[in-house]
Amino acid sequence: MNRFIWPLVGFVVLVALLAVGLKLNPREVPSPLVGKPTPAFALPKLGAMDQTFSPQDMQGKVWLLNVWASWCVSCRQEHPILVEIAKNKAITLVGLNYKEVRGDGGFDMDKISADTEKGMAVERASTWLKRHGDPYALSVVDLDGRVGIDYGVYGVPETYVIDKAGVIRLKHIGPITPDVFSGKILPLVAELNK
Amino acid sequence: MIKPFTTETRRHRGNLLACLAFLCVLCVSVVNTGFAKEAAPLAQDEAAEKRLNAISSELRCLVCQNESLSGSNAELAHDLRREIRGMIQAGKSDSEIMEFMVSRYGDFVLYRPPLKGTTLLLWFGPALLFAVGVGGLFVFLRRRARAIDDTPLSDAERREAEKLLHSDESKS
C-alpha cells in the first residue's frame, strides 16, 4: 500500500490545483485602480460636444462607468442588460465611448482630420444608441483612447463601479451578464448606497 | 457519345486546374497590394526610439499577452508606445514610465514578473519541482539498491541451481 501513497497524493494535489486553476480566466488582468480615486478627465459629452464632463460631477452618487463603442460586438451582447439596469433609479450609467473611429480598424486615420473624426464619432455613436437604446445618463467621447489608458482599459467592454466619494470599487472586464449583475454589481451598489 | 476518362483527359484537367490556381494566386496577390500600408516614417529622434524599444521590450502587450509591447501590432500597443514616446520626449525617466504603466495596468504589464511575495512560487516553483523530482528519484533508487540481496548461495542452493541449469542440456 505504501508504494501507491505518493502517486495518489500527487494525483489529489493535481486535481485540486486543476479544480481551482481551470475556473480562472488567464486573460483577465486585475486592475490596480480598485480602491483608488477615479482618474480625473474632462471629455466632451455626446450630444453636446461643446460641454465637458468630469468624474467629480458625479460626487455624491454611486455610478457605473461603462466603456463601449459601436464597433464592439460584445457591447451589443451586454447592451440589453444595461438598458435593464438603467431602469433602476439607484444606479447611474455613464458611457465612455472609446476610440469610436480609430478603434474600428476600417479607416485610414492619416486621411481623416480631427474635426471629421469628431463628427464621425458623434454620428456613429448616436446612431448606435438610437438603434439599440440609450441606457446612459450621458456618454463622453474619448476619441484617441487617452482617458482609457488612464483607466487601464485594455479591451471593450469594461465597467467600473464608483462610489459616492469617487473611489473605484470594482472593475468588471468583458460584457456584463445577468449573473454578474445580480451577483456582484447589484449587491455592491446596494451596499455603497447605504 | 461519352468521352472515356482516359489518362489524357486527366492530364488536361490537371493542367486546367493548375492554370486556374495560378490565376487565382495572381489575382489575390495583385488585390492584396492595395491593402498593404506604407511603413511608418522613421522617427526623428534615434535615441528616443532606442529608449522606447528598450522600455517597451520590458513591458507586456495586454491584448496579445505573450508578446512584449515592442513587438506587438495590436491597436492598444500602438497607443501605449505613442504614449511612452511622448513621455520620453517630455524627459521622464525609465522608472517613472514603468511606474506610469504599473499604476494603470498592474504588475502584469511588466514582461518580466517582479520578484515579490506573490511571485515567489512563479520564480522558484520549477526549481522546487525539479528538486523534489530528483529527491524522489534518489530515494527510490536507494530503496531498490537496498532491496538487492547480495549474500552468496549456500552449497545446497548451488547444487539446486546447477541441476536446473544443466537440465536443458541433457534434453537437447
Interface residues (C-beta under 8 A of the other chain):
Chain A: W6 P26 R27 V29 P30 S31 P32 L33 K99 R102 G103 G105 D108 D144 G145 R146 I149 D150 Y151 G152 Y154 G155
Chain B: K37 L62 V63 Q65 E75 L76 D79 L80 E83 V102 S103 R104 Y105 G106 D107 F108 V109 G136
